[in-house]
Amino acid sequence: MSILNTLVQSFDPEGTLGIAVTNPESLQSTTKTANLIAGKRVPFQASINGMKLPAFATLKSASLSRLSLENHTSANGTKPLVTGIFNNVEMDIELIIGTDTMTIQEFLLASSNAAALQDKTVTALNKYKVQVARDLTPEEIAQITSETQDAFVASTLEQFTPTLENLGFRFNNGMTFFWQQFGASIEGYNQILELFKAAGATNVLSATKNVPDNVQEIWAMPKNLTGLEVVAFEVGRATRSESKTGQGFLDFADAIAENYKRVVGLRREADMIKSDILQNSVAQAWSAEKIDAADKYAASLIRVSQQWANTWSGSSRGVTTDPKDPSVQTPQNQYYVTKAPCGRFSVVVDGKVTPVDLWTNSLSANTSGNTTSSVTAPAATDESPITWQ
């Protein structure tokens, strides 16, 4: 027996520590808050399609570009709600999937390649089935599947990156991150507001359209200014069971993956409709009215797919609730940006890192509290005209 074996057996004779490698998920921290720090590889719990995964986030850059204050009324009374936007947010998201480590972009590519291979396999099987005019044997299915896999040329990340950018996922150029803090500290808000104003932010409340009565202030950084540099921020998880629509921010991986699936799915549906329009136009099988209606619907799908792709916080589908029966909800053909829970962050002022704390009771604060994200009107960006977030 080696010295190492002797040492490890004497160190843990009861085998208590094995769970750390056989079932690491059971040892996950119960906290729902991840604290990102520029240049530091920070662990967080990711989730994709309901599956929990270990993950890491490395913040590269971010800047505060928008800040607002409103009175939020709930069953617990009326309290301050602070919302904001971080712009130019660049970060690496790494997922630990089994023994593999891959970036979120590599995961999206792997999912797309797998779906493309499946489509080609099904097409090949159906084509051969038509040729032989009978059901295929298990041996024929296995052979065609194998031949299709061997002939399939997977897309590379280099080829895939322009596609992501065309869809709105501009990882390399920085994306937005929308956040909110319920029951915010007015003292903390005034602190960051003064720093924000000193950096060049202006009051855009009067220039903002469709502002609800409960909104008190809206401040934004002019386009020609970068904004306050953000070098750290916390991000929490929404409790979807407490949301009327069952939506809300969970983590970066979930937000990006679900947004990507939504955008690609809508674009694919629009492409299929356009293909049907072309075929039926040539065959003169559809009336002019039907072609026009189909064309408008395809255009609406593309428009919806373009909503809120370029954001780390993800999107939520608009839902109309029956005022007489709240359990009756109708999904809208509209998506809104999701705001992630965030009550603390640090900015750089005159070369020094300045912490900002928006928690009312910071000592007992925990972002895992009632931080559901509501689906409201679209959040504004720095584009003109400004609309309410």
Residue pairs with C-beta under 8 A, 6 or more apart in sequence:
19 26
19 27
20 27
24 54
25 52
28 45
28 52
30 368
31 366
31 368
32 236
32 237
32 366
32 367
32 368
33 234
33 235
33 236
33 237
33 366
33 367
33 368
34 42
34 43
34 44
34 57
34 234
34 235
34 251
35 42
35 232
35 233
35 234
35 344
36 42
36 57
36 59
36 91
36 232
36 233
36 234
36 235
37 59
37 231
37 232
38 59
38 60
38 61
38 62
38 231
38 232
39 58
39 59
39 60
40 58
40 59
41 56
41 57
41 58
41 94
42 56
42 57
42 58
42 59
43 54
43 55
43 56
44 55
44 56
44 57
44 251
44 252
45 52
45 53
45 54
45 55
45 251
46 52
46 53
46 54
46 55
46 93
46 95
46 251
46 252
46 253
46 254
47 53
47 250
47 251
47 253
47 254
48 95
48 107
48 253
48 254
48 257
49 257
53 95
53 96
53 97
53 253
54 95
54 96
55 93
55 94
55 95
55 96
55 251
55 252
55 253
56 92
56 93
56 94
56 96
57 91
57 92
57 93
57 94
57 252
58 91
58 92
58 94
59 89
59 90
59 91
59 231
59 232
59 233
60 90
60 91
60 92
61 88
61 89
61 90
61 174
61 229
62 86
62 87
62 88
62 89
62 90
62 174
62 177
62 229
62 230
62 231
62 233
63 86
63 87
63 88
63 221
63 226
63 227
63 228
63 229
63 230
64 84
64 85
64 86
64 87
64 192
64 196
64 221
64 227
64 228
64 230
64 345
64 347
65 85
65 86
65 87
65 220
65 221
65 227
65 382
66 84
66 85
66 87
66 218
66 219
66 220
66 221
66 380
66 382
66 389
67 82
67 83
67 84
67 192
67 193
67 196
67 201
67 217
67 218
67 219
67 220
68 82
68 83
68 84
68 215
68 217
68 218
68 219
68 389
69 80
69 81
69 82
69 184
69 189
69 215
69 216
69 217
70 80
70 81
70 83
70 212
70 214
70 215
70 216
71 78
71 79
71 80
71 81
71 214
71 216
72 78
72 79
72 80
72 81
72 182
72 214
73 214
79 182
79 183
79 184
80 183
80 184
80 185
80 186
80 189
81 180
81 181
81 182
81 183
81 184
82 180
82 181
82 184
82 189
82 358
83 178
83 179
83 180
83 181
83 339
83 379
83 389
84 178
84 179
84 180
84 342
85 176
85 177
85 178
85 179
85 379
85 380
85 381
85 389
86 176
86 177
86 179
86 230
86 233
87 174
87 176
87 221
87 227
87 382
88 173
88 174
88 226
88 227
89 174
89 175
89 176
89 177
89 312
90 171
90 172
90 173
90 174
90 175
91 252
91 312
92 103
93 103
93 104
93 252
93 253
93 256
94 101
94 102
94 103
94 104
95 101
95 102
95 103
95 104
95 107
95 253
97 107
102 110
104 171
104 252
104 253
104 256
104 257
105 157
105 160
105 161
105 164
105 171
106 157
107 253
107 257
108 160
108 164
108 256
108 257
108 260
109 155
109 156
109 157
109 160
112 155
112 160
112 264
113 154
113 155
116 152
116 154
116 155
117 148
117 149
117 152
117 154
120 148
120 152
121 144
121 145
121 148
121 149
124 144
124 147
124 148
125 136
125 141
125 144
125 145
128 136
128 140
128 144
129 135
129 136
136 144
161 172
164 170
164 171
165 172
165 173
167 260
167 263
167 264
167 267
167 305
167 309
168 263
168 306
168 309
168 310
169 175
169 256
169 259
169 260
169 263
169 309
169 310
170 310
175 310
175 311
175 312
176 310
176 311
176 312
176 313
176 381
177 311
177 312
177 313
177 340
178 311
178 313
178 337
178 338
178 339
178 340
178 379
178 389
179 233
179 235
179 313
179 339
179 340
179 341
179 342
180 339
180 340
180 341
180 342
180 371
180 373
181 341
181 342
181 343
181 358
181 359
182 341
182 370
182 371
183 360
184 343
184 358
184 359
184 360
185 357
185 358
185 359
185 360
185 362
188 356
188 357
188 358
188 359
189 358
191 356
192 347
192 356
192 358
193 217
193 219
195 228
195 347
195 349
195 354
195 356
196 219
196 221
196 228
197 219
198 349
199 221
199 225
199 227
199 228
199 349
200 221
200 222
200 225
201 219
201 220
201 221
201 222
201 227
202 219
202 220
202 221
202 222
203 217
203 218
203 219
204 218
204 219
204 220
204 386
205 211
205 215
205 217
205 218
207 385
207 386
208 218
208 380
208 386
208 387
208 388
209 385
209 386
209 387
209 388
210 377
210 387
210 388
211 218
211 388
212 388
215 388
218 388
220 380
220 382
220 386
221 227
221 228
221 382
223 382
228 347
228 348
228 349
229 347
229 348
230 345
230 346
230 347
231 346
231 347
231 348
231 353
232 345
232 346
232 353
233 342
233 344
233 345
233 346
234 342
234 343
234 344
234 345
234 367
235 249
235 251
235 252
235 340
235 341
235 342
235 367
236 340
236 341
236 342
236 343
236 367
236 368
236 369
236 371
237 249
237 250
237 251
237 341
237 367
237 368
237 371
238 247
238 248
238 249
238 250
238 340
238 341
238 371
238 372
238 373
239 248
239 368
239 370
239 371
239 372
240 246
240 247
240 248
240 250
240 372
242 370
242 372
243 372
243 373
243 374
244 319
244 321
244 326
244 329
244 374
245 316
245 317
245 319
245 329
245 374
245 375
247 316
247 317
247 338
247 373
247 375
248 316
248 338
248 371
248 372
248 373
249 255
249 313
249 314
249 338
249 339
249 340
249 341
249 373
252 312
254 314
255 311
255 312
255 313
255 314
255 338
255 340
256 312
256 314
258 314
259 308
259 309
259 311
259 314
259 315
262 305
262 315
262 335
263 305
263 306
263 309
266 301
266 302
266 304
266 305
267 301
267 302
267 305
269 298
269 301
270 298
270 299
270 301
270 302
270 305
273 294
273 297
273 298
273 301
274 295
274 298
276 294
277 286
277 291
277 294
277 295
277 298
279 285
280 286
280 290
280 291
281 291
286 294
300 333
304 333
304 334
304 335
307 315
307 334
307 335
307 336
307 378
308 314
308 315
308 335
308 336
308 337
308 378
309 315
311 337
312 340
313 337
313 338
313 339
313 340
314 337
314 338
315 335
315 336
315 337
315 338
316 335
316 336
316 337
316 338
316 373
316 375
317 331
317 332
317 334
317 335
317 336
317 375
318 331
318 332
318 334
318 335
318 336
318 375
319 329
319 330
319 331
319 332
319 375
320 329
320 330
320 332
321 328
321 329
322 328
322 329
322 330
336 375
336 376
336 377
336 378
336 379
337 378
337 379
337 389
338 373
339 373
339 379
340 373
341 367
341 371
341 373
342 367
343 357
343 358
343 359
343 365
343 367
344 355
344 356
344 357
344 358
344 359
344 362
345 355
345 356
346 353
346 354
346 355
346 356
347 353
347 354
347 356
348 354
359 365
376 389
377 387
377 388
377 389
378 387
378 388
378 389
379 389
380 386
380 387
380 388
380 389
